[in-house]
Amino acid sequence: MIGEKPLISVILPVYNSEKYLRDALHSVFNQDYTPIEIIIIDDGSTDGTSQIVKEYTGKVQYTFQQNQGPAAARNLGIQKANGDFITFIDADDLWPEDKLKHQMRCFEQYPETEIVQGLVKRADLSKPDGYAKNNGDEQLFLHSNLGAMIIRKAVFKKVGVFDKTLTYHSDTDFWFRARESGIKILVDKRIALIYRIHGENHTSGQTTKTLGFANILKKSLDRRRNQSGEIKEIPELPTMPGDQD
C-alpha cells in the first residue's frame, strides 16, 4: 500500500446498549490507525442510545432503523460504507488500540488477503478481575467473531451479505460461506477483540437449538455436498508467519 492509507469503515450495530456504547466507541477512537469512518446503525433502541450518540456529533455517522435484528443493521452499514475495508464492533465489545494497525499491516504484507482474522479475549464482567482466559486455537475458527476481523468490501459482492432471516449466528453463516467460497483468509495470532460477557448479551441464556446453529451447519454441508454425495472439505486457514509479539 503506497501513499495514503486506505479508509476503513467501522460498522457498529447497537440495540439498547447505553451502558456499554461509550466504551466501545472510545476503543475505536483510540486506534493508532487513520483514516476511519464510524457508522452507527441503531436497530430500534428504546433506551438512551440516541442521546449518547449525540455526544459524538461530527465524529460518527448515525442511522436509526426500526428493529430488524443485527444482520439487517450490519447490511445497512455495509451499504453506507465508503471504505474498501470493513470491520465491525458490537456496542458491548472493545478493541485493543493496535487492532487496526496490525491487521492492516497483514494486508500490506500479503496483498492477496481478503479477510484478516484475529484472536478474541473474553472479559467476564461478573468476575472480580473482569477477565477470562484467552480462547485457544481450537476455538478460534468455530467461534470466529466479526469484531476480530477486517474484511475487504469486495468480499460481500462475492459471497453475499448477512442473512436477515437468521435471528442468531448470521455472522457464523457468513463465515462458513466465505470459507466455502475460497476467500483468502489470513489468521493473525494477536488479540483483536475483547468480548465482554454480561447478562444482556444477545445470545445469553439461549440454547444451541434456539440459536439455530445446527441449521446453519446443515446449510453449509448441503452447499458443499456434490452430486455423488461427498462433502467437500473447507480450505485450511493460513496463519501469519513469523514473530507475532
C-alpha positions as protocol buffer text, in pm:
chain_id: "A"
residue {
  index: 1
  type: MET
  ca { x: 0 y: 0 z: 0 }
}
residue {
  index: 2
  type: ILE
  ca { x: 184 y: 304 z: -128 }
}
residue {
  index: 3
  type: GLY
  ca { x: 84 y: 660 z: -44 }
}
residue {
  index: 4
  type: GLU
  ca { x: -225 y: 729 z: 160 }
}
residue {
  index: 5
  type: LYS
  ca { x: -359 y: 459 z: 387 }
}
residue {
  index: 6
  type: PRO
  ca { x: -691 y: 305 z: 285 }
}
residue {
  index: 7
  type: LEU
  ca { x: -1012 y: 414 z: 454 }
}
residue {
  index: 8
  type: ILE
  ca { x: -1163 y: 162 z: 697 }
}
residue {
  index: 9
  type: SER
  ca { x: -1538 y: 167 z: 758 }
}
residue {
  index: 10
  type: VAL
  ca { x: -1617 y: 70 z: 1118 }
}
residue {
  index: 11
  type: ILE
  ca { x: -1976 y: -53 z: 1147 }
}
residue {
  index: 12
  type: LEU
  ca { x: -2130 y: -54 z: 1494 }
}
residue {
  index: 13
  type: PRO
  ca { x: -2481 y: -201 z: 1520 }
}
residue {
  index: 14
  type: VAL
  ca { x: -2648 y: -113 z: 1850 }
}
residue {
  index: 15
  type: TYR
  ca { x: -2966 y: -209 z: 2029 }
}
residue {
  index: 16
  type: ASN
  ca { x: -3035 y: -87 z: 2383 }
}
residue {
  index: 17
  type: SER
  ca { x: -2669 y: -87 z: 2487 }
}
residue {
  index: 18
  type: GLU
  ca { x: -2642 y: 252 z: 2655 }
}
residue {
  index: 19
  type: LYS
  ca { x: -2433 y: 106 z: 2941 }
}
residue {
  index: 20
  type: TYR
  ca { x: -2155 y: -8 z: 2711 }
}
residue {
  index: 21
  type: LEU
  ca { x: -2163 y: 211 z: 2400 }
}
residue {
  index: 22
  type: ARG
  ca { x: -1924 y: 483 z: 2516 }
}
residue {
  index: 23
  type: ASP
  ca { x: -1654 y: 227 z: 2599 }
}
residue {
  index: 24
  type: ALA
  ca { x: -1685 y: 63 z: 2258 }
}
residue {
  index: 25
  type: LEU
  ca { x: -1666 y: 398 z: 2078 }
}
residue {
  index: 26
  type: HIS
  ca { x: -1361 y: 512 z: 2274 }
}
residue {
  index: 27
  type: SER
  ca { x: -1183 y: 187 z: 2192 }
}
residue {
  index: 28
  type: VAL
  ca { x: -1235 y: 280 z: 1825 }
}
residue {
  index: 29
  type: PHE
  ca { x: -1132 y: 644 z: 1873 }
}
residue {
  index: 30
  type: ASN
  ca { x: -813 y: 523 z: 2047 }
}
residue {
  index: 31
  type: GLN
  ca { x: -695 y: 321 z: 1749 }
}
residue {
  index: 32
  type: ASP
  ca { x: -348 y: 412 z: 1625 }
}
residue {
  index: 33
  type: TYR
  ca { x: -464 y: 394 z: 1263 }
}
residue {
  index: 34
  type: THR
  ca { x: -630 y: 651 z: 1039 }
}
residue {
  index: 35
  type: PRO
  ca { x: -836 y: 716 z: 831 }
}
residue {
  index: 36
  type: ILE
  ca { x: -1154 y: 555 z: 960 }
}
residue {
  index: 37
  type: GLU
  ca { x: -1525 y: 632 z: 942 }
}
residue {
  index: 38
  type: ILE
  ca { x: -1760 y: 514 z: 1218 }
}
residue {
  index: 39
  type: ILE
  ca { x: -2109 y: 412 z: 1109 }
}
residue {
  index: 40
  type: ILE
  ca { x: -2359 y: 351 z: 1391 }
}
residue {
  index: 41
  type: ILE
  ca { x: -2678 y: 168 z: 1298 }
}
residue {
  index: 42
  type: ASP
  ca { x: -2933 y: 194 z: 1579 }
}
residue {
  index: 43
  type: ASP
  ca { x: -3160 y: -108 z: 1543 }
}
residue {
  index: 44
  type: GLY
  ca { x: -3465 y: 43 z: 1713 }
}
residue {
  index: 45
  type: SER
  ca { x: -3320 y: 117 z: 2059 }
}
residue {
  index: 46
  type: THR
  ca { x: -3568 y: 238 z: 2321 }
}
residue {
  index: 47
  type: ASP
  ca { x: -3312 y: 335 z: 2585 }
}
residue {
  index: 48
  type: GLY
  ca { x: -3076 y: 633 z: 2590 }
}
residue {
  index: 49
  type: THR
  ca { x: -2860 y: 519 z: 2297 }
}
residue {
  index: 50
  type: SER
  ca { x: -2953 y: 810 z: 2070 }
}
residue {
  index: 51
  type: GLN
  ca { x: -2869 y: 1063 z: 2344 }
}
residue {
  index: 52
  type: ILE
  ca { x: -2527 y: 908 z: 2392 }
}
residue {
  index: 53
  type: VAL
  ca { x: -2458 y: 923 z: 2019 }
}
residue {
  index: 54
  type: LYS
  ca { x: -2531 y: 1298 z: 2022 }
}
residue {
  index: 55
  type: GLU
  ca { x: -2219 y: 1340 z: 2237 }
}
residue {
  index: 56
  type: TYR
  ca { x: -2016 y: 1233 z: 1934 }
}
residue {
  index: 57
  type: THR
  ca { x: -2179 y: 1451 z: 1668 }
}
residue {
  index: 58
  type: GLY
  ca { x: -1930 y: 1512 z: 1390 }
}
residue {
  index: 59
  type: LYS
  ca { x: -1728 y: 1204 z: 1481 }
}
residue {
  index: 60
  type: VAL
  ca { x: -1975 y: 935 z: 1377 }
}
residue {
  index: 61
  type: GLN
  ca { x: -2248 y: 872 z: 1123 }
}
residue {
  index: 62
  type: TYR
  ca { x: -2577 y: 771 z: 1287 }
}
residue {
  index: 63
  type: THR
  ca { x: -2879 y: 599 z: 1132 }
}
residue {
  index: 64
  type: PHE
  ca { x: -3189 y: 478 z: 1315 }
}
residue {
  index: 65
  type: GLN
  ca { x: -3399 y: 192 z: 1178 }
}
residue {
  index: 66
  type: GLN
  ca { x: -3696 y: 1 z: 1314 }
}
residue {
  index: 67
  type: ASN
  ca { x: -3584 y: -314 z: 1494 }
}
residue {
  index: 68
  type: GLN
  ca { x: -3489 y: -578 z: 1236 }
}
residue {
  index: 69
  type: GLY
  ca { x: -3203 y: -762 z: 1403 }
}
residue {
  index: 70
  type: PRO
  ca { x: -2823 y: -740 z: 1385 }
}
residue {
  index: 71
  type: ALA
  ca { x: -2795 y: -886 z: 1034 }
}
residue {
  index: 72
  type: ALA
  ca { x: -3012 y: -612 z: 884 }
}
residue {
  index: 73
  type: ALA
  ca { x: -2824 y: -347 z: 1083 }
}
residue {
  index: 74
  type: ARG
  ca { x: -2488 y: -472 z: 956 }
}
residue {
  index: 75
  type: ASN
  ca { x: -2617 y: -488 z: 599 }
}
residue {
  index: 76
  type: LEU
  ca { x: -2732 y: -126 z: 616 }
}
residue {
  index: 77
  type: GLY
  ca { x: -2390 y: -31 z: 748 }
}
residue {
  index: 78
  type: ILE
  ca { x: -2226 y: -205 z: 452 }
}
residue {
  index: 79
  type: GLN
  ca { x: -2448 y: -8 z: 214 }
}
residue {
  index: 80
  type: LYS
  ca { x: -2337 y: 319 z: 375 }
}
residue {
  index: 81
  type: ALA
  ca { x: -1967 y: 228 z: 393 }
}
residue {
  index: 82
  type: ASN
  ca { x: -1725 y: 432 z: 182 }
}
residue {
  index: 83
  type: GLY
  ca { x: -1413 y: 233 z: 270 }
}
residue {
  index: 84
  type: ASP
  ca { x: -1261 y: -53 z: 73 }
}
residue {
  index: 85
  type: PHE
  ca { x: -1210 y: -226 z: 408 }
}
residue {
  index: 86
  type: ILE
  ca { x: -1488 y: -300 z: 656 }
}
residue {
  index: 87
  type: THR
  ca { x: -1479 y: -407 z: 1018 }
}
residue {
  index: 88
  type: PHE
  ca { x: -1745 y: -446 z: 1283 }
}
residue {
  index: 89
  type: ILE
  ca { x: -1765 y: -392 z: 1656 }
}
residue {
  index: 90
  type: ASP
  ca { x: -2063 y: -462 z: 1879 }
}
residue {
  index: 91
  type: ALA
  ca { x: -2164 y: -197 z: 2129 }
}
residue {
  index: 92
  type: ASP
  ca { x: -2058 y: -407 z: 2429 }
}
residue {
  index: 93
  type: ASP
  ca { x: -1716 y: -512 z: 2297 }
}
residue {
  index: 94
  type: LEU
  ca { x: -1374 y: -345 z: 2293 }
}
residue {
  index: 95
  type: TRP
  ca { x: -1071 y: -333 z: 2066 }
}
residue {
  index: 96
  type: PRO
  ca { x: -707 y: -324 z: 2174 }
}
residue {
  index: 97
  type: GLU
  ca { x: -562 y: 4 z: 2047 }
}
residue {
  index: 98
  type: ASP
  ca { x: -339 y: -165 z: 1788 }
}
residue {
  index: 99
  type: LYS
  ca { x: -609 y: -387 z: 1629 }
}
residue {
  index: 100
  type: LEU
  ca { x: -647 y: -187 z: 1306 }
}
residue {
  index: 101
  type: LYS
  ca { x: -276 y: -111 z: 1268 }
}
residue {
  index: 102
  type: HIS
  ca { x: -164 y: -472 z: 1297 }
}
residue {
  index: 103
  type: GLN
  ca { x: -441 y: -617 z: 1082 }
}
residue {
  index: 104
  type: MET
  ca { x: -391 y: -363 z: 804 }
}
residue {
  index: 105
  type: ARG
  ca { x: -20 y: -447 z: 812 }
}
residue {
  index: 106
  type: CYS
  ca { x: -121 y: -805 z: 727 }
}
residue {
  index: 107
  type: PHE
  ca { x: -298 y: -680 z: 414 }
}
residue {
  index: 108
  type: GLU
  ca { x: 10 y: -475 z: 326 }
}
residue {
  index: 109
  type: GLN
  ca { x: 245 y: -771 z: 362 }
}
residue {
  index: 110
  type: TYR
  ca { x: 9 y: -1020 z: 194 }
}
residue {
  index: 111
  type: PRO
  ca { x: -195 y: -813 z: -55 }
}
residue {
  index: 112
  type: GLU
  ca { x: -386 y: -1114 z: -189 }
}
residue {
  index: 113
  type: THR
  ca { x: -554 y: -1149 z: 152 }
}
residue {
  index: 114
  type: GLU
  ca { x: -928 y: -1073 z: 163 }
}
residue {
  index: 115
  type: ILE
  ca { x: -1003 y: -1125 z: 533 }
}
residue {
  index: 116
  type: VAL
  ca { x: -771 y: -1096 z: 833 }
}
residue {
  index: 117
  type: GLN
  ca { x: -895 y: -1285 z: 1141 }
}
residue {
  index: 118
  type: GLY
  ca { x: -752 y: -1218 z: 1488 }
}
residue {
  index: 119
  type: LEU
  ca { x: -792 y: -1375 z: 1830 }
}
residue {
  index: 120
  type: VAL
  ca { x: -1062 y: -1299 z: 2087 }
}
residue {
  index: 121
  type: LYS
  ca { x: -1009 y: -1238 z: 2457 }
}
residue {
  index: 122
  type: ARG
  ca { x: -1313 y: -1294 z: 2677 }
}
residue {
  index: 123
  type: ALA
  ca { x: -1385 y: -1046 z: 2955 }
}
residue {
  index: 124
  type: ASP
  ca { x: -1639 y: -1171 z: 3209 }
}
residue {
  index: 125
  type: LEU
  ca { x: -1782 y: -864 z: 3379 }
}
residue {
  index: 126
  type: SER
  ca { x: -1921 y: -1078 z: 3663 }
}
residue {
  index: 127
  type: LYS
  ca { x: -1571 y: -1187 z: 3771 }
}
residue {
  index: 128
  type: PRO
  ca { x: -1361 y: -983 z: 4018 }
}
residue {
  index: 129
  type: ASP
  ca { x: -1071 y: -938 z: 3777 }
}
residue {
  index: 130
  type: GLY
  ca { x: -1305 y: -897 z: 3480 }
}
residue {
  index: 131
  type: TYR
  ca { x: -1119 y: -1134 z: 3252 }
}
residue {
  index: 132
  type: ALA
  ca { x: -1142 y: -1495 z: 3147 }
}
residue {
  index: 133
  type: LYS
  ca { x: -860 y: -1686 z: 2982 }
}
residue {
  index: 134
  type: ASN
  ca { x: -788 y: -1609 z: 2616 }
}
residue {
  index: 135
  type: ASN
  ca { x: -954 y: -1861 z: 2388 }
}
residue {
  index: 136
  type: GLY
  ca { x: -728 y: -2132 z: 2248 }
}
residue {
  index: 137
  type: ASP
  ca { x: -656 y: -2206 z: 1885 }
}
residue {
  index: 138
  type: GLU
  ca { x: -902 y: -2495 z: 1894 }
}
residue {
  index: 139
  type: GLN
  ca { x: -1185 y: -2244 z: 1950 }
}
residue {
  index: 140
  type: LEU
  ca { x: -1069 y: -1975 z: 1713 }
}
residue {
  index: 141
  type: PHE
  ca { x: -1236 y: -2079 z: 1389 }
}
residue {
  index: 142
  type: LEU
  ca { x: -1566 y: -2219 z: 1519 }
}
residue {
  index: 143
  type: HIS
  ca { x: -1621 y: -1916 z: 1740 }
}
residue {
  index: 144
  type: SER
  ca { x: -1493 y: -1659 z: 1491 }
}
residue {
  index: 145
  type: ASN
  ca { x: -1615 y: -1308 z: 1568 }
}
residue {
  index: 146
  type: LEU
  ca { x: -1669 y: -1026 z: 1321 }
}
residue {
  index: 147
  type: GLY
  ca { x: -1516 y: -778 z: 1562 }
}
residue {
  index: 148
  type: ALA
  ca { x: -1185 y: -964 z: 1538 }
}
residue {
  index: 149
  type: MET
  ca { x: -1174 y: -933 z: 1157 }
}
residue {
  index: 150
  type: ILE
  ca { x: -1111 y: -679 z: 884 }
}
residue {
  index: 151
  type: ILE
  ca { x: -1283 y: -764 z: 556 }
}
residue {
  index: 152
  type: ARG
  ca { x: -1232 y: -624 z: 208 }
}
residue {
  index: 153
  type: LYS
  ca { x: -1564 y: -474 z: 100 }
}
residue {
  index: 154
  type: ALA
  ca { x: -1544 y: -670 z: -226 }
}
residue {
  index: 155
  type: VAL
  ca { x: -1588 y: -994 z: -28 }
}
residue {
  index: 156
  type: PHE
  ca { x: -1957 y: -913 z: 26 }
}
residue {
  index: 157
  type: LYS
  ca { x: -2008 y: -895 z: -351 }
}
residue {
  index: 158
  type: LYS
  ca { x: -1855 y: -1241 z: -383 }
}
residue {
  index: 159
  type: VAL
  ca { x: -2036 y: -1427 z: -103 }
}
residue {
  index: 160
  type: GLY
  ca { x: -2331 y: -1201 z: -21 }
}
residue {
  index: 161
  type: VAL
  ca { x: -2419 y: -1003 z: 289 }
}
residue {
  index: 162
  type: PHE
  ca { x: -2570 y: -1126 z: 617 }
}
residue {
  index: 163
  type: ASP
  ca { x: -2883 y: -1341 z: 614 }
}
residue {
  index: 164
  type: LYS
  ca { x: -3162 y: -1129 z: 767 }
}
residue {
  index: 165
  type: THR
  ca { x: -3377 y: -1439 z: 825 }
}
residue {
  index: 166
  type: LEU
  ca { x: -3134 y: -1560 z: 1093 }
}
residue {
  index: 167
  type: THR
  ca { x: -3204 y: -1426 z: 1440 }
}
residue {
  index: 168
  type: TYR
  ca { x: -2872 y: -1562 z: 1565 }
}
residue {
  index: 169
  type: HIS
  ca { x: -2543 y: -1667 z: 1405 }
}
residue {
  index: 170
  type: SER
  ca { x: -2578 y: -1467 z: 1084 }
}
residue {
  index: 171
  type: ASP
  ca { x: -2208 y: -1389 z: 1133 }
}
residue {
  index: 172
  type: THR
  ca { x: -2124 y: -1762 z: 1155 }
}
residue {
  index: 173
  type: ASP
  ca { x: -2329 y: -1827 z: 841 }
}
residue {
  index: 174
  type: PHE
  ca { x: -2130 y: -1555 z: 660 }
}
residue {
  index: 175
  type: TRP
  ca { x: -1803 y: -1709 z: 786 }
}
residue {
  index: 176
  type: PHE
  ca { x: -1899 y: -2051 z: 651 }
}
residue {
  index: 177
  type: ARG
  ca { x: -1990 y: -1903 z: 312 }
}
residue {
  index: 178
  type: ALA
  ca { x: -1663 y: -1714 z: 294 }
}
residue {
  index: 179
  type: ARG
  ca { x: -1464 y: -2026 z: 382 }
}
residue {
  index: 180
  type: GLU
  ca { x: -1657 y: -2239 z: 132 }
}
residue {
  index: 181
  type: SER
  ca { x: -1601 y: -1982 z: -145 }
}
residue {
  index: 182
  type: GLY
  ca { x: -1225 y: -1995 z: -107 }
}
residue {
  index: 183
  type: ILE
  ca { x: -1196 y: -1636 z: 17 }
}
residue {
  index: 184
  type: LYS
  ca { x: -831 y: -1576 z: 107 }
}
residue {
  index: 185
  type: ILE
  ca { x: -828 y: -1556 z: 486 }
}
residue {
  index: 186
  type: LEU
  ca { x: -522 y: -1494 z: 700 }
}
residue {
  index: 187
  type: VAL
  ca { x: -510 y: -1560 z: 1075 }
}
residue {
  index: 188
  type: ASP
  ca { x: -311 y: -1301 z: 1270 }
}
residue {
  index: 189
  type: LYS
  ca { x: -250 y: -1456 z: 1612 }
}
residue {
  index: 190
  type: ARG
  ca { x: -281 y: -1137 z: 1812 }
}
residue {
  index: 191
  type: ILE
  ca { x: -572 y: -1029 z: 2030 }
}
residue {
  index: 192
  type: ALA
  ca { x: -805 y: -830 z: 1806 }
}
residue {
  index: 193
  type: LEU
  ca { x: -1122 y: -818 z: 2018 }
}
residue {
  index: 194
  type: ILE
  ca { x: -1219 y: -811 z: 2383 }
}
residue {
  index: 195
  type: TYR
  ca { x: -1556 y: -985 z: 2407 }
}
residue {
  index: 196
  type: ARG
  ca { x: -1736 y: -868 z: 2718 }
}
residue {
  index: 197
  type: ILE
  ca { x: -1963 y: -1127 z: 2879 }
}
residue {
  index: 198
  type: HIS
  ca { x: -2261 y: -1000 z: 3078 }
}
residue {
  index: 199
  type: GLY
  ca { x: -2623 y: -1091 z: 3140 }
}
residue {
  index: 200
  type: GLU
  ca { x: -2751 y: -885 z: 2847 }
}
residue {
  index: 201
  type: ASN
  ca { x: -2552 y: -1042 z: 2562 }
}
residue {
  index: 202
  type: HIS
  ca { x: -2762 y: -1113 z: 2253 }
}
residue {
  index: 203
  type: THR
  ca { x: -2723 y: -1491 z: 2291 }
}
residue {
  index: 204
  type: SER
  ca { x: -2724 y: -1501 z: 2672 }
}
residue {
  index: 205
  type: GLY
  ca { x: -2936 y: -1786 z: 2807 }
}
residue {
  index: 206
  type: GLN
  ca { x: -3016 y: -1924 z: 2463 }
}
residue {
  index: 207
  type: THR
  ca { x: -2983 y: -2295 z: 2386 }
}
residue {
  index: 208
  type: THR
  ca { x: -2794 y: -2432 z: 2087 }
}
residue {
  index: 209
  type: LYS
  ca { x: -3128 y: -2535 z: 1936 }
}
residue {
  index: 210
  type: THR
  ca { x: -3276 y: -2188 z: 1984 }
}
residue {
  index: 211
  type: LEU
  ca { x: -2967 y: -2029 z: 1833 }
}
residue {
  index: 212
  type: GLY
  ca { x: -3017 y: -2239 z: 1520 }
}
residue {
  index: 213
  type: PHE
  ca { x: -2651 y: -2335 z: 1487 }
}
residue {
  index: 214
  type: ALA
  ca { x: -2735 y: -2687 z: 1367 }
}
residue {
  index: 215
  type: ASN
  ca { x: -2943 y: -2539 z: 1084 }
}
residue {
  index: 216
  type: ILE
  ca { x: -2656 y: -2315 z: 976 }
}
residue {
  index: 217
  type: LEU
  ca { x: -2416 y: -2609 z: 982 }
}
residue {
  index: 218
  type: LYS
  ca { x: -2661 y: -2816 z: 773 }
}
residue {
  index: 219
  type: LYS
  ca { x: -2682 y: -2537 z: 516 }
}
residue {
  index: 220
  type: SER
  ca { x: -2304 y: -2541 z: 491 }
}
residue {
  index: 221
  type: LEU
  ca { x: -2293 y: -2918 z: 448 }
}
residue {
  index: 222
  type: ASP
  ca { x: -2565 y: -2905 z: 183 }
}
residue {
  index: 223
  type: ARG
  ca { x: -2375 y: -2640 z: -13 }
}
residue {
  index: 224
  type: ARG
  ca { x: -2058 y: -2848 z: 0 }
}
residue {
  index: 225
  type: ARG
  ca { x: -2219 y: -3182 z: -89 }
}
residue {
  index: 226
  type: ASN
  ca { x: -2156 y: -3267 z: -453 }
}
residue {
  index: 227
  type: GLN
  ca { x: -2365 y: -3479 z: -687 }
}
residue {
  index: 228
  type: SER
  ca { x: -2201 y: -3801 z: -567 }
}
residue {
  index: 229
  type: GLY
  ca { x: -2299 y: -3722 z: -208 }
}
residue {
  index: 230
  type: GLU
  ca { x: -1945 y: -3649 z: -91 }
}
residue {
  index: 231
  type: ILE
  ca { x: -1886 y: -3336 z: 117 }
}
residue {
  index: 232
  type: LYS
  ca { x: -1612 y: -3101 z: 4 }
}
residue {
  index: 233
  type: GLU
  ca { x: -1368 y: -3002 z: 276 }
}
residue {
  index: 234
  type: ILE
  ca { x: -1340 y: -2636 z: 374 }
}
residue {
  index: 235
  type: PRO
  ca { x: -993 y: -2497 z: 286 }
}
residue {
  index: 236
  type: GLU
  ca { x: -736 y: -2466 z: 563 }
}
residue {
  index: 237
  type: LEU
  ca { x: -668 y: -2121 z: 706 }
}
residue {
  index: 238
  type: PRO
  ca { x: -313 y: -1988 z: 670 }
}
residue {
  index: 239
  type: THR
  ca { x: -159 y: -1829 z: 979 }
}
residue {
  index: 240
  type: MET
  ca { x: 52 y: -1515 z: 973 }
}
residue {
  index: 241
  type: PRO
  ca { x: 413 y: -1642 z: 988 }
}
residue {
  index: 242
  type: GLY
  ca { x: 693 y: -1503 z: 1199 }
}
residue {
  index: 243
  type: ASP
  ca { x: 703 y: -1318 z: 1530 }
}
residue {
  index: 244
  type: GLN
  ca { x: 358 y: -1210 z: 1643 }
}
residue {
  index: 245
  type: ASP
  ca { x: 461 y: -1013 z: 1951 }
}
